[in-house]
């Protein structure tokens, strides 16, 4: 049984167009299908997809068939980092027109619940999110999507960068949750795509000391390229010693009271989570962006509590795409620098195998659907 395309609701007339689609039918098995895509509904647009980024979650579904409670139980289309061109608009769409270059915010909420009405729509209990079972993603020639979660992008933003507005939105949301401000110091544990977008969002918010910690020099070099002022390879020593020495000198405090204003966990590991909890100064903040593979882990909560660390979690984002577009269009954020490899649509299976195999030598893999 095939999952319905995002935005394709029951009761539609016969589909108007056929779309070549990459479908995950079993672990490490991507097959080609031609699927129907209907004309847009009243508040929908049909988008001719140009770029799709390969996210770590996509790779995890590809290799394991599940992430936590989300299990692939029927054929699934992957991909939620999306850019394209509007191909058709619904009769009540006024914000967009045919030919507009766009980025798709890949999740839309019910718009009716308490969370939605409070502006916290990322916490909506009835969220529809691309490439999260059972909702299909965007690795297809065409997709339908609500117009209010489709954003026009200026010509100064490349198709690649438009697709990567999604991970940038995560970084912006993380920086907002951490309340990053001018002159502050931050540390990011895990210099992958989310770590690098978090660095850029924090720099745009005014942070002036930006520390990236990872175990791969390749990623640390890219982190410095996009704004990290200091980098540290955790294979070479204790990151906490490095951070405390640096911030003690910067802030004129003893080592016992040194640390960053805000620490971000973006690696999704037990080690990076422990480091993030231990690295803020007294009264500083910890923002947990990544998710460790095992939810039942041992952490030094007492140490964080004694320093009055403020601990916050991140789940996706809300109302971040307009800011993301502004930051990229103004040149404050460079997303093109994160793209290390591209594959044509016909080589989608190879792109996923590469992304899984070459984590140490690739930052962001993009698929050119055109």
Secondary structure, 3 states (H helix, E strand, C coil): CCCCCCCCCCCCCCCCEEEEEEEEEECCEEEEEEEEECCCCCCEEEEEEEEEEECHHHHHHHHHCEECCEECCCCECCCCEEEEEEEEECCCCCCCCCCCEEEECCEECCCCCHHHHCCCHHHCCCCEECCECCECCCCECEEEEEHHHEEECCCCCCHHHHHCHHHHHHHHHHHHHCCCCCCCEEEEECCCHHHHHHHHHHHHCCCCEEEEEECCHHHHHHHHHCCCCEEEEHHHCCHHHHHHHHHHHHHCCCHHHCCEEEEEECCCCHHHHHHHHHHEEEEEEEEECCCCCCCCCCCCHHHHHHCCCEEEECCCCCCCHHHHHHHHHCCCCCCHHHEEEEEEHHHHHHHHHHHHHCCCCCCEEEEECC
